[in-house]
Amino acid sequence: YVNATTASSPTTIVARDSNSDIYCNVLHGTATAADYADLAEKYLADEEYEVGTVVSIGGEQEVTACSVGDRAIGVVSGNPAFMMNKDLVGGTYVALKGRVPVKVVGIVNKGDRLISGDNGVARVPTVDFSDVFAIALETNNEDGIKLIEAVIL
């Protein structure tokens, strides 16, 4: 419901209502900054996943945790800077581009290419691999699963 006193028209200026909502037909502006660093889109996931989980197309819905050999499309985002498809009910934000935490297994070095592994975790390929979806921005010498910063390509 839009109150007639707050609705925008060609002869009015834009104003906020009591909820601090702004109404207008088209907003022309330039975004000059964002608090976070990824471009994310909502997808329907087959279950709720932790931030950094690597996902691919599949499962009962649109996306699922990746497995070895899958083409990863991105990772579950915790704080997207830009949110596409935001009105999708029940959707999960998937970072498609930008800097995000990524679940990785094994030793990883800054600059390593990342590909899909099992259970929604990325891994460093042992040979040249074409399905690279991200590049590590930091080194971590732990063998187990951990979160590292990476850039989604």
Buried (B, 14 or more C-beta within 10 A) or exposed (E): EEEEEBBBEEEEEEEEEEEEEEBEEEEEEEEEEEEBBBBBBBBBBBEEBEBBBBBBBBBEBBBBBBBEEBEBBBBBBBBBBBBEEEEBEEBBBBBBBBBBBBBBBBEBEEEBBBBBBBEBBBBBBEEEEEBBBBBBBEEBEEEEBBBBBBBBE
